[in-house]
Amino acid sequence: MYEVLASTVLVVHFGYLAYVVLGGFLAWRWPRALWPHLAAAAWGLAVVSIPLTCPLTLVEHWARRKAGETGVGRGFIDQYIEGVLYPERYTHLLQVLVGVLVAVSYVGIYVRYRKRRNTTRRSEEMSEPTATV
């Protein structure tokens, strides 16, 4: 049972990481998705910037210990991402690229917001009756 829990937490962790990287683009379609993504991105930045341990990592390690596994002292990114998906020497570059990707998604949100606001304003101006003299 603990092995299943550990594997489930692992899948949730990968999903969360994907959401941190790409979730800002969801707000292009669903603007209310911006607020949860801001929180997720802030947490992701904090975990990378300050030596914090993610609660999902703690739960995964606890479940693996309960399942009798050993050697689970590394963090999620250290264990499953660095050296697996890309060489460790590119870690800083990829962190910067993720930051740029998130920033681009936020710029896109702003541009779409402005465009929608301007379109709404123009259609309101066109629908107002003009005064005749």
VOLOKE-501958 format. One line per 10 residues: number of its first residue (from 0); their letters; for each residue x, y, z negated of N, C-alpha, C, O. Coordinates in nm, 4 decimals, padded with zeros to 6 digits. Example, Ala and Ser with C-alpha at 12.3 -4.5 7.8 and 13.67 -1.06 7.14 Angstrom:
0> as> 01.3190 -00.5690 -00.7800 01.2300 -00.4500 -00.7800 01.3200 -00.3300 -00.7800 01.4236 -00.3319 -00.8465 | 01.2850 -00.2250 -00.7080 01.3670 -00.1060 -00.7140 01.2900 00.0030 -00.7870 01.3409 00.1138 -00.8039
//
This chain:
0> myevlastvl> 00.0816 -00.1196 00.0000 00.0000 00.0000 00.0000 00.0868 00.1272 00.0000 00.0550 00.2243 00.0686 | 00.1959 00.1257 -00.0771 00.2838 00.2424 -00.0823 00.3556 00.2645 00.0506 00.3849 00.3782 00.0877 | 00.3837 00.1556 00.1222 00.4471 00.1694 00.2535 00.3542 00.2411 00.3503 00.3976 00.3242 00.4300 | 00.2254 00.2078 00.3422 00.1263 00.2735 00.4280 00.1174 00.4223 00.3919 00.1114 00.5078 00.4802 | 00.1167 00.4520 00.2631 00.1126 00.5914 00.2197 00.2348 00.6676 00.2706 00.2221 00.7792 00.3211 | 00.3522 00.6080 00.2573 00.4750 00.6735 00.3035 00.4704 00.6976 00.4544 00.5104 00.8038 00.5020 | 00.4220 00.6001 00.5280 00.4119 00.6169 00.6733 00.3083 00.7222 00.7107 00.3282 00.7981 00.8055 | 00.1991 00.7269 00.6376 00.0959 00.8279 00.6627 00.1500 00.9676 00.6358 00.1268 01.0601 00.7138 | 00.2218 00.9824 00.5256 00.2809 01.1124 00.4936 00.3816 01.1519 00.6016 00.3918 01.2695 00.6366 | 00.4544 01.0568 00.6534 00.5509 01.0828 00.7603 00.4802 01.1369 00.8843 00.5266 01.2329 00.9458
10> vvhfgylayv> 00.3684 01.0753 00.9209 00.2918 01.1208 01.0372 00.2371 01.2614 01.0119 00.2421 01.3467 01.1005 | 00.1850 01.2859 00.8913 00.1345 01.4189 00.8564 00.2473 01.5214 00.8628 00.2268 01.6342 00.9076 | 00.3657 01.4823 00.8183 00.4807 01.5728 00.8200 00.5173 01.6110 00.9642 00.5432 01.7279 00.9928 | 00.5194 01.5128 01.0540 00.5479 01.5435 01.1948 00.4403 01.6358 01.2514 00.4715 01.7289 01.3256 | 00.3146 01.6108 01.2173 00.2053 01.6960 01.2634 00.2189 01.8384 01.2123 00.1970 01.9345 01.2860 | 00.2555 01.8509 01.0852 00.2746 01.9832 01.0264 00.3882 02.0574 01.0961 00.3764 02.1763 01.1259 | 00.4964 01.9879 01.1217 00.6095 02.0500 01.1904 00.5690 02.0958 01.3305 00.6068 02.2048 01.3734 | 00.4928 02.0136 01.4012 00.4444 02.0533 01.5340 00.3534 02.1747 01.5237 00.3578 02.2630 01.6093 | 00.2707 02.1800 01.4192 00.1822 02.2941 01.3987 00.2623 02.4212 01.3700 00.2281 02.5284 01.4200 | 00.3670 02.4104 01.2910 00.4505 02.5276 01.2624 00.5116 02.5808 01.3924 00.5172 02.7018 01.4140
20> vlggflawrw> 00.5567 02.4908 01.4773 00.6238 02.5316 01.6012 00.5239 02.5854 01.7038 00.5497 02.6875 01.7675 | 00.4102 02.5175 01.7201 00.3194 02.5503 01.8297 00.1844 02.6074 01.7883 00.1064 02.6495 01.8737 | 00.1560 02.6092 01.6597 00.0239 02.6500 01.6121 -00.0146 02.7925 01.6442 -00.1334 02.8234 01.6538 | 00.0833 02.8807 01.6612 00.0514 03.0184 01.6966 -00.0199 03.0274 01.8310 -00.0991 03.1189 01.8535 | 00.0079 02.9332 01.9198 -00.0587 02.9329 02.0498 -00.2055 02.8928 02.0382 -00.2856 02.9286 02.1245 | -00.2421 02.8197 01.9338 -00.3830 02.7873 01.9100 -00.4643 02.9138 01.8862 -00.5815 02.9214 01.9229 | -00.4018 03.0111 01.8254 -00.4708 03.1368 01.7964 -00.4988 03.2168 01.9234 -00.5776 03.3114 01.9203 | -00.4364 03.1809 02.0335 -00.4711 03.2462 02.1599 -00.6157 03.2113 02.1950 -00.6900 03.2942 02.2475 | -00.6535 03.0888 02.1655 -00.7898 03.0430 02.1954 -00.8841 03.0686 02.0780 -00.9984 03.1102 02.0972 | -00.8356 03.0436 01.9568 -00.9145 03.0584 01.8348 -00.8444 03.1579 01.7431 -00.7596 03.1178 01.6633
30> pralwphlaa> -00.8772 03.2853 01.7522 -00.8052 03.3886 01.6758 -00.8017 03.3651 01.5254 -00.7056 03.4056 01.4600 | -00.9017 03.3019 01.4695 -00.9005 03.2771 01.3243 -00.7927 03.1778 01.2834 -00.7600 03.1675 01.1651 | -00.7376 03.1056 01.3783 -00.6292 03.0112 01.3487 -00.4990 03.0835 01.3147 -00.4030 03.0214 01.2691 | -00.4962 03.2144 01.3370 -00.3751 03.2911 01.3068 -00.3404 03.2844 01.1584 -00.2242 03.2641 01.1232 | -00.4395 03.3013 01.0709 -00.4124 03.3102 00.9274 -00.3549 03.1819 00.8696 -00.2562 03.1885 00.7962 | -00.4117 03.0652 00.8990 -00.3459 02.9431 00.8484 -00.2069 02.9238 00.9082 -00.1165 02.8718 00.8428 | -00.1910 02.9669 01.0345 -00.0581 02.9511 01.0941 00.0432 03.0450 01.0311 00.1591 03.0074 01.0140 | 00.0029 03.1647 00.9966 00.0951 03.2552 00.9271 00.1446 03.1921 00.7972 00.2631 03.2003 00.7650 | 00.0540 03.1293 00.7228 00.0934 03.0627 00.5981 00.1878 02.9464 00.6267 00.2888 02.9305 00.5580 | 00.1561 02.8653 00.7272 00.2407 02.7512 00.7621 00.3785 02.7973 00.8098 00.4801 02.7388 00.7726
40> aawglavvsi> 00.3816 02.9015 00.8917 00.5094 02.9522 00.9426 00.5921 03.0123 00.8293 00.7141 02.9960 00.8262 | 00.5267 03.0815 00.7367 00.5991 03.1377 00.6226 00.6595 03.0274 00.5374 00.7740 03.0381 00.4937 | 00.5829 02.9212 00.5135 00.6365 02.8085 00.4367 00.7527 02.7440 00.5121 00.8554 02.7127 00.4518 | 00.7377 02.7241 00.6421 00.8460 02.6663 00.7218 00.9718 02.7508 00.7168 01.0824 02.6980 00.7056 | 00.9551 02.8818 00.7250 01.0707 02.9721 00.7157 01.1343 02.9637 00.5776 01.2569 02.9630 00.5660 | 01.0531 02.9573 00.4737 01.1067 02.9487 00.3371 01.1846 02.8191 00.3170 01.2918 02.8200 00.2566 | 01.1318 02.7089 00.3668 01.1990 02.5793 00.3489 01.3338 02.5778 00.4203 01.4301 02.5182 00.3721 | 01.3394 02.6444 00.5366 01.4643 02.6480 00.6131 01.5620 02.7490 00.5534 01.6828 02.7253 00.5525 | 01.5109 02.8607 00.5037 01.5965 02.9698 00.4552 01.6476 02.9481 00.3130 01.7635 02.9762 00.2824 | 01.5607 02.8985 00.2283 01.5946 02.8781 00.0869 01.5949 02.7269 00.0644 01.5139 02.6562 00.1242
50> pltcpltlve> 01.6816 02.6774 -00.0181 01.6809 02.5317 -00.0399 01.5582 02.4863 -00.1203 01.5663 02.4639 -00.2411 | 01.4451 02.4734 -00.0509 01.3224 02.4231 -00.1117 01.2947 02.2823 -00.0615 01.3316 02.2473 00.0506 | 01.2307 02.2029 -00.1434 01.1898 02.0700 -00.1012 01.0400 02.0730 -00.0745 00.9615 02.1151 -00.1595 | 01.0020 02.0288 00.0422 00.8619 02.0268 00.0811 00.7871 01.9230 -00.0035 00.8394 01.8142 -00.0274 | 00.6665 01.9550 -00.0486 00.5877 01.8577 -00.1260 00.5611 01.7283 -00.0491 00.5522 01.6215 -00.1097 | 00.5486 01.7364 00.0819 00.5286 01.6143 00.1605 00.6509 01.5233 00.1508 00.6367 01.4011 00.1466 | 00.7686 01.5806 00.1472 00.8906 01.5018 00.1313 00.8917 01.4338 -00.0048 00.9284 01.3168 -00.0161 | 00.8518 01.5066 -00.1071 00.8468 01.4475 -00.2416 00.7502 01.3295 -00.2471 00.7811 01.2263 -00.3065 | 00.6330 01.3448 -00.1850 00.5342 01.2356 -00.1839 00.5873 01.1167 -00.1051 00.5722 01.0021 -00.1473 | 00.6486 01.1436 00.0081 00.7035 01.0333 00.0883 00.8115 00.9575 00.0111 00.8107 00.8344 00.0088
60> hwarrkaget> 00.9036 01.0292 -00.0517 01.0100 00.9632 -00.1282 00.9530 00.8836 -00.2451 00.9981 00.7723 -00.2721 | 00.8547 00.9395 -00.3144 00.7915 00.8679 -00.4251 00.7277 00.7381 -00.3759 00.7451 00.6328 -00.4374 | 00.6545 00.7456 -00.2656 00.5887 00.6263 -00.2117 00.6914 00.5229 -00.1656 00.6707 00.4031 -00.1846 | 00.7991 00.5666 -00.1069 00.9023 00.4715 -00.0616 00.9703 00.4041 -00.1809 00.9989 00.2844 -00.1764 | 00.9963 00.4801 -00.2873 01.0538 00.4184 -00.4081 00.9579 00.3161 -00.4673 00.9992 00.2072 -00.5072 | 00.8294 00.3515 -00.4728 00.7279 00.2589 -00.5256 00.7178 00.1331 -00.4396 00.6853 00.0253 -00.4894 | 00.7456 00.1477 -00.3108 00.7412 00.0338 -00.2192 00.8690 -00.0495 -00.2258 00.8803 -00.1517 -00.1581 | 00.9654 -00.0058 -00.3077 01.0888 -00.0820 -00.3240 01.2004 -00.0428 -00.2307 01.3038 -00.1096 -00.2277 | 01.1835 00.0626 -00.1550 01.2882 00.1077 -00.0643 01.3879 00.1947 -00.1404 01.3540 00.2566 -00.2412 | 01.5102 00.1982 -00.0908 01.6135 00.2816 -00.1528 01.6737 00.3740 -00.0477 01.6473 00.3597 00.0717
70> gvgrgfidqy> 01.7541 00.4680 -00.0930 01.8254 00.5558 -00.0004 01.7381 00.6598 00.0657 01.7575 00.6917 00.1830 | 01.6417 00.7135 -00.0080 01.5533 00.8142 00.0500 01.5826 00.9514 -00.0111 01.4906 01.0219 -00.0524 | 01.7082 00.9885 -00.0166 01.7457 01.1132 -00.0812 01.7490 01.2333 00.0106 01.7605 01.3463 -00.0368 | 01.7393 01.2120 00.1410 01.7483 01.3234 00.2361 01.6108 01.3817 00.2640 01.5090 01.3152 00.2452 | 01.6088 01.5067 00.3091 01.4839 01.5721 00.3450 01.4310 01.5223 00.4777 01.4999 01.4513 00.5509 | 01.3094 01.5599 00.5076 01.2413 01.5144 00.6295 01.3206 01.5498 00.7546 01.3470 01.4631 00.8379 | 01.3584 01.6760 00.7684 01.4309 01.7181 00.8884 01.5668 01.6491 00.8955 01.6073 01.6035 01.0024 | 01.6373 01.6411 00.7831 01.7676 01.5732 00.7806 01.7550 01.4254 00.8166 01.8416 01.3703 00.8847 | 01.6494 01.3624 00.7720 01.6318 01.2184 00.7914 01.5809 01.1830 00.9315 01.6325 01.0910 00.9949 | 01.4801 01.2557 00.9797 01.4086 01.2132 01.0999 01.4283 01.3022 01.2219 01.3954 01.2611 01.3332
80> iegvlypery> 01.4808 01.4220 01.2040 01.4916 01.5148 01.3170 01.6380 01.5357 01.3572 01.6775 01.5029 01.4691 | 01.7188 01.5911 01.2640 01.8600 01.6165 01.2943 01.9324 01.4852 01.3204 01.9189 01.3885 01.2455 | 02.0080 01.4847 01.4265 02.0856 01.3658 01.4596 02.0028 01.2571 01.5264 02.0576 01.1594 01.5774 | 01.8696 01.2740 01.5265 01.7818 01.1772 01.5927 01.7262 01.2390 01.7205 01.7419 01.1832 01.8291 | 01.6612 01.3546 01.7072 01.6047 01.4231 01.8235 01.7052 01.5173 01.8905 01.6942 01.5464 02.0096 | 01.8011 01.5635 01.8143 01.9044 01.6506 01.8685 02.0283 01.6393 01.7799 02.0166 01.6051 01.6622 | 02.1473 01.6676 01.8347 02.2687 01.6630 01.7529 02.2646 01.7687 01.6418 02.2125 01.8785 01.6612 | 02.3184 01.7349 01.5289 02.3158 01.8230 01.4115 02.3790 01.9593 01.4391 02.3393 02.0594 01.3794 | 02.4767 01.9634 01.5288 02.5457 02.0901 01.5545 02.4545 02.1948 01.6197 02.4895 02.3128 01.6228 | 02.3388 02.1537 01.6715 02.2448 02.2470 01.7337 02.1342 02.2933 01.6388 02.0396 02.3592 01.6819
90> thllqvlvgv> 02.1448 02.2599 01.5119 02.0387 02.2923 01.4165 02.0080 02.4414 01.4129 01.8919 02.4807 01.4250 | 02.1094 02.5243 01.3965 02.0861 02.6685 01.3864 02.0252 02.7229 01.5155 01.9319 02.8031 01.5108 | 02.0765 02.6805 01.6291 02.0230 02.7251 01.7573 01.8747 02.6892 01.7690 01.7941 02.7720 01.8115 | 01.8392 02.5684 01.7321 01.7001 02.5269 01.7419 01.6110 02.6011 01.6426 01.4954 02.6299 01.6735 | 01.6625 02.6323 01.5250 01.5852 02.7122 01.4303 01.5557 02.8501 01.4891 01.4446 02.9015 01.4758 | 01.6553 02.9092 01.5537 01.6355 03.0393 01.6176 01.5345 03.0266 01.7316 01.4470 03.1119 01.7463 | 01.5459 02.9215 01.8119 01.4525 02.9021 01.9230 01.3096 02.8826 01.8728 01.2156 02.9335 01.9338 | 01.2922 02.8105 01.7635 01.1590 02.7937 01.7051 01.1056 02.9289 01.6593 00.9887 02.9606 01.6817 | 01.1908 03.0087 01.5952 01.1498 03.1425 01.5529 01.1074 03.2276 01.6714 01.0078 03.2995 01.6638 | 01.1823 03.2202 01.7807 01.1479 03.2960 01.9016 01.0150 03.2457 01.9578 00.9311 03.3259 01.9989
100> lvavsyvgiy> 00.9952 03.1155 01.9601 00.8707 03.0583 02.0107 00.7504 03.1048 01.9281 00.6463 03.1399 01.9836 | 00.7650 03.1049 01.7973 00.6568 03.1527 01.7104 00.6329 03.3018 01.7347 00.5182 03.3459 01.7422 | 00.7405 03.3793 01.7469 00.7261 03.5226 01.7737 00.6557 03.5468 01.9072 00.5710 03.6356 01.9170 | 00.6898 03.4692 02.0095 00.6239 03.4815 02.1404 00.4752 03.4511 02.1270 00.3920 03.5189 02.1873 | 00.4418 03.3499 02.0485 00.2997 03.3179 02.0306 00.2271 03.4338 01.9634 00.1131 03.4637 01.9988 | 00.2910 03.4994 01.8674 00.2283 03.6127 01.7993 00.2164 03.7341 01.8915 00.1170 03.8064 01.8856 | 00.3161 03.7569 01.9761 00.3060 03.8645 02.0744 00.1892 03.8360 02.1684 00.1130 03.9264 02.2028 | 00.1756 03.7115 02.2092 00.0632 03.6733 02.2948 -00.0707 03.6963 02.2271 -00.1663 03.7392 02.2918 | -00.0787 03.6686 02.0985 -00.2022 03.6942 02.0232 -00.2336 03.8434 02.0264 -00.3474 03.8833 02.0512 | -00.1327 03.9244 02.0014 -00.1522 04.0702 02.0005 -00.1974 04.1208 02.1378 -00.2895 04.2020 02.1466
110> vryrkrrntt> -00.1334 04.0734 02.2439 -00.1675 04.1168 02.3800 -00.3114 04.0757 02.4125 -00.3868 04.1550 02.4689 | -00.3492 03.9550 02.3782 -00.4858 03.9086 02.4045 -00.5870 03.9884 02.3225 -00.6954 04.0204 02.3712 | -00.5516 04.0203 02.1986 -00.6400 04.1000 02.1138 -00.6623 04.2376 02.1753 -00.7759 04.2840 02.1850 | -00.5543 04.3026 02.2166 -00.5642 04.4365 02.2765 -00.6462 04.4321 02.4056 -00.7292 04.5195 02.4305 | -00.6222 04.3309 02.4860 -00.6945 04.3185 02.6127 -00.8439 04.2997 02.5860 -00.9270 04.3634 02.6509 | -00.8779 04.2139 02.4921 -01.0183 04.1894 02.4593 -01.0822 04.3158 02.4013 -01.1964 04.3481 02.4340 | -01.0101 04.3864 02.3165 -01.0625 04.5092 02.2559 -01.0868 04.6158 02.3626 -01.1898 04.6832 02.3611 | -00.9920 04.6309 02.4548 -01.0075 04.7296 02.5617 -01.1222 04.6933 02.6552 -01.1953 04.7819 02.6996 | -01.1395 04.5663 02.6857 -01.2487 04.5213 02.7705 -01.3824 04.5492 02.7035 -01.4766 04.5951 02.7682 | -01.3905 04.5215 02.5737 -01.5137 04.5469 02.4988 -01.5438 04.6954 02.4963 -01.6586 04.7359 02.5146
120> rrseemsept> -01.4442 04.7753 02.4744 -01.4621 04.9212 02.4684 -01.5100 04.9745 02.6028 -01.6003 05.0580 02.6073 | -01.4502 04.9270 02.7135 -01.4905 04.9725 02.8466 -01.6341 04.9334 02.8773 -01.7097 05.0133 02.9325 | -01.6722 04.8115 02.8420 -01.8094 04.7686 02.8711 -01.9102 04.8457 02.7861 -02.0224 04.8693 02.8307 | -01.8720 04.8855 02.6637 -01.9603 04.9681 02.5819 -01.9752 05.1070 02.6405 -02.0845 05.1636 02.6395 | -01.8661 05.1625 02.6916 -01.8720 05.2947 02.7524 -01.9579 05.2944 02.8778 -02.0286 05.3916 02.9045 | -01.9527 05.1871 02.9545 -02.0308 05.1776 03.0788 -02.1795 05.1603 03.0498 -02.2639 05.2041 03.1280 | -02.2109 05.0978 02.9397 -02.3508 05.0725 02.9094 -02.4184 05.1905 02.8403 -02.5408 05.1902 02.8273 | -02.3440 05.2907 02.7956 -02.4014 05.4084 02.7324 -02.4663 05.4953 02.8384 -02.4084 05.5188 02.9444 | -02.5859 05.5426 02.8098 -02.6501 05.6310 02.9087 -02.5783 05.7652 02.9122 -02.5332 05.8169 02.8100 | -02.5693 05.8188 03.0307 -02.5055 05.9494 03.0449 -02.6116 06.0581 03.0340 -02.7254 06.0402 03.0773
130> atv> -02.5740 06.1667 02.9776 -02.6679 06.2787 02.9613 -02.6776 06.3555 03.0923 -02.5760 06.3849 03.1553 | -02.7973 06.3871 03.1322 -02.8144 06.4664 03.2529 -02.8468 06.6092 03.2149 -02.9172 06.6346 03.1171 | -02.7959 06.6997 03.2913 -02.8157 06.8413 03.2610 -02.9095 06.9021 03.3618 -02.9395 07.0212 03.3542
//
